[in-house]
Each structure stands twice: as C-alpha cells, then as structure tokens.
Amino acid sequence: MKISYYIDTDSLYIDLNSKQSAESKEVSEGVVIDYDTEGKVVGIDIDNASKKIDLKGD
C-alpha cells in the first residue's frame, strides 16, 4: 500500500496494489474508488482531503 498526498490539488490517493485501474466510480462526493479488470479495488482517491481527513496526525 502506498499513500500519496498532492498539496497542489488537495487530493489523497491510497494505492492498494500495483494493478492498473480499469474502472472508477464516485461513491460519495469527492471520493472515487478505482477497480481493476476483475472488479477488485486497487485505489481510493479523495478530493479536498484536508477538509475530510485529519492529515496532521495529531
């Protein structure tokens, strides 16, 4: 698993494995799940992440 935060777009991407995304679905406002060709979750993209998640870790 790899977690990447992009400050310029305020987005957080959680990469669950190395498979490539074949399909994406927005499951709630600003939260997109990426699926591989077998329908398994490969990643999660969260827009406006700093407003939804405590990124400071306090």
C-alpha positions in Angstrom: 0.0 0.0 0.0 1.2 3.5 -0.8 -0.4 6.8 0.3 0.3 10.0 -1.7 -0.9 13.5 -0.8 -0.9 16.1 -3.5 -0.9 19.5 -1.8 -1.5 21.5 -5.1 -4.8 19.7 -5.7 -5.5 18.8 -2.0 -6.1 15.2 -3.0 -5.1 12.0 -1.3 -4.6 8.8 -3.2 -4.4 5.4 -1.5 -2.8 2.9 -3.8 -3.7 -0.6 -2.6 -1.6 -2.6 -5.0 0.3 -2.3 -8.3 -2.5 -3.3 -10.6 -3.7 -0.6 -13.0 -7.2 0.9 -12.8 -9.7 -0.2 -15.4 -12.8 1.5 -14.0 -13.5 4.3 -11.5 -16.7 5.0 -9.6 -17.5 8.0 -7.4 -19.0 6.5 -4.2 -19.6 9.8 -2.4 -18.9 13.4 -3.2 -15.2 13.7 -3.9 -14.4 10.0 -3.2 -13.5 7.8 -6.1 -12.8 4.1 -6.0 -10.6 2.6 -8.7 -11.2 -1.1 -9.8 -9.0 -3.5 -11.8 -10.3 -5.6 -14.7 -11.5 -8.2 -12.2 -13.6 -5.7 -10.2 -11.2 -5.6 -7.2 -10.4 -2.3 -5.5 -6.9 -1.0 -6.5 -7.1 2.5 -5.2 -9.0 5.3 -3.5 -8.9 8.9 -4.5 -10.1 11.6 -2.0 -10.6 15.2 -3.3 -10.4 18.1 -0.8 -8.7 15.7 1.5 -7.7 18.2 4.1 -11.4 19.1 4.7 -12.4 15.4 5.1 -9.4 13.8 6.9 -7.0 15.0 9.7 -3.8 14.9 7.7 -1.7 16.3 10.5 -1.9 13.0 12.5 -2.2 14.8 15.9 
